[in-house]
Amino acid sequence: MAARDYPKIVVPPPGPRAQKVVALDAEWTSTCYIKEYPLVVARGSGVMVEDVDGNRYLDFMAGIAVSSTGYGHPKVVAAVKDAADRFLHICGSDFYYEGMAMLCERLARLAPGDSKKRVFLTNSGTEAVEAAIKLVRHSTRRTAIIAFRGAFHGRTTGAVSLTSSKARQHAGFGPLLPDVHHVPFAYRYRCQFCADEPACNRGCVDVIEQELFTRHLDPYDVAAIFVEPIQGEGGYIVPPQGYLPALRALCDRYGILLVADEVQCGIGRTGKMFACEHEGVEPDIVITAKGLGSGMPIGAMVAKESITTWASGSHGSTFGGNPVCCAAALATLDLVEGGLMANAARLGERLMTGACRLMAKHDCIGDVRGRGLMVGMEFVRSRETREPAPELVQELVQRSFRQGLLLLGAGKSSLRLAPPLVIDDRDVDTALGMIDATLGEIA
């Protein structure tokens, strides 16, 4: 293969131009922003990101799983330009345009299961979660909602009430949405019920029925269970085989709606359009965003028609389903169905195999899990005690950035590997080699 122009560090980051932007940002932006490291982006192409000083990086976090088709994919850019040339906006809640109707039909047909679906378009995953909270309560006339420890569903008031990722996301904002109940997730590496089991032994599901429903909450007061088929911010945690079907059966037993939050794991990232398809589960509602628009702000709540009972005007959005964003989403779905989903499945196997080799070589890696191009590596101080090593993940992420590889942590001490779906074999091998070398340096 011809030599590539990334990763390539020409000046230690942050360079002089980047430092000026960082200083300007620090002076004027809200203090709530996180800023993982001083990456100041100038442009991108495929899986390469270039900063304002000319440094080029291999991106293995895709802007937090957003840039699904990479940066500047010509088909997405062409769709955006064509839509922008026609008109930038008209409110889809009040008027009609072809792109919105086409995208809603497309998502409804792509959603898991055979039942007819209806779609509400949003600007983000968080807004789609908020829409789902309202719809499940309206449809069931029940109030209680069950979510999971470690879950992340967003930061607006309703969504953050379901979120159980970091205490700082709740601190100082109470009281939050009432009647939300958190239960343990099937975190196999650390779960008292499913640890080291090849398949779900129903313990994590039974605890809902035998503990929560017996001692605290009447199941017939529960409107919905919100679950990430693969926990994202919680640590890229894949529940054991059989867990999602067991949740589906529990919901069916009590008339509870099952909501699959696929904001991070959906749109081909796991090798299937939606992660719950790996288990053959049809949720009552599927939520998607992030990778749907290849970077354009769009999300969707895809719900069974049978529960879409709310009246005209009971919910809406001024900008949700913006025509330019709809065009980007339609082009993205064409690309995902046209080969990128298959690429994620194939290269996901290569990435998992390589990550497992790293675990065999480095004792600080306690667990490797994932599906497709959504792979988590959990770092520990000791494999015997499984004590988390968050400082090691932070050091790895920061050093990798300075060397030209973009990574992000997840959960307490996990590294997420979520590159754009356009990567190839050489990108995978390059990233794994850089991680290997950096771990050697740290050791």
Sequence and secondary structure as in RCSB ss.txt:
>XXXX:A:sequence
MAARDYPKIVVPPPGPRAQKVVALDAEWTSTCYIKEYPLVVARGSGVMVEDVDGNRYLDFMAGIAVSSTGYGHPK
VVAAVKDAADRFLHICGSDFYYEGMAMLCERLARLAPGDSKKRVFLTNSGTEAVEAAIKLVRHSTRRTAIIAFRG
AFHGRTTGAVSLTSSKARQHAGFGPLLPDVHHVPFAYRYRCQFCADEPACNRGCVDVIEQELFTRHLDPYDVAAI
FVEPIQGEGGYIVPPQGYLPALRALCDRYGILLVADEVQCGIGRTGKMFACEHEGVEPDIVITAKGLGSGMPIGA
MVAKESITTWASGSHGSTFGGNPVCCAAALATLDLVEGGLMANAARLGERLMTGACRLMAKHDCIGDVRGRGLMV
GMEFVRSRETREPAPELVQELVQRSFRQGLLLLGAGKSSLRLAPPLVIDDRDVDTALGMIDATLGEIA
>XXXX:A:secstr
      SB SS SS HHHHHHHHHHHHHS TT    S   EEEEEBTEEEETTS EEEESSHHHHT TT BS HH
HHHHHHHHHHH S   TTTS  HHHHHHHHHHHHHSSSSS EEEEEESSHHHHHHHHHHHHHHHH   EEEEETT
    SSHHHHHH  S GGGTTT  S  SSEEEE    TTT TTTTT SB  SHHHHHIIIIIHHHT  GGGEEEE
EE SSBSTTTSB   BTHHHHHHHHHHHHT EEEEE TTTTTTTTSSSSGGGGGT   SEEEE GGGGTTS  EE
EEEEGGG    TTSS  SSTT HHHHHHHHHHHHHIIIIIHHHHHHHHHHHHHHHHHHHHH TTEEEEEEETTEE
EEEEEEETTTTEE HHHHHHHHHHHHHHTEE EEETTTEEEE   TT  HHHHHHHHHHHHHHHHHH 
